[in-house]
Amino acid sequence: MMIPRSPTQRVLTPGAVASYVKAAIPGASVASCEEILGGGYAAVWRARLGGGQDGGREVVLKVGPPGQVRQLRYERDLMAAEAAYIAWCGRSVCRCPWCFTASRTGCW
């Protein structure tokens, strides 16, 4: 059964996933990746890092829609709010080694 894609979800390629991961984790490479289906707003991918000290680690990449995509009022800046929440809660909520969001102004 095909799960319908939200109009706000970016369609990413494995190459794009690798680029986002490299921007967030300098020196990282992606050995493999796969889309996690069923999300409603953002594109979500699982990636296994390759080589170096992080080789074999799994990370999750979540990318919001491009700025020109029409969004509902409550969806605007949703990704920034999620990132701020994770930063505020700290490791008690997110135990992953890297949390970041890609916004129109860059990664943070």
C-alpha positions, 0 to 999 in steps of 0.5 A: 500500500502506497502511503500518500506524501504530504505536499510539504514534504521534500522529496530527497535523494540519497545524495541530498541526505548525504549532503545534509548529514555532512553539513551537520556532522563535519567529516561524516560520510553516509554508508546507507540511508532509507526514508522513514515513511508516514510522517506528515510534515517533514521528510525523515530519513535514517542514515548509517554513517560510514568510516571514521570514528562515527562509522556504523552509527545511525542518525535520523535526518528531518528536513522541513519544507522549502520556504516557498511551499505553502504552509498552514499558519501553525506549520510556519517555523515548526522545525525551528520550534522542534529544534528549540524544544530539543535544545531546551530539554537537553539530553533527557529527551534527545539522546542522539549525539547530534541535533540540528535543523536546516533553516533558510538561514543555515544549520544550527 
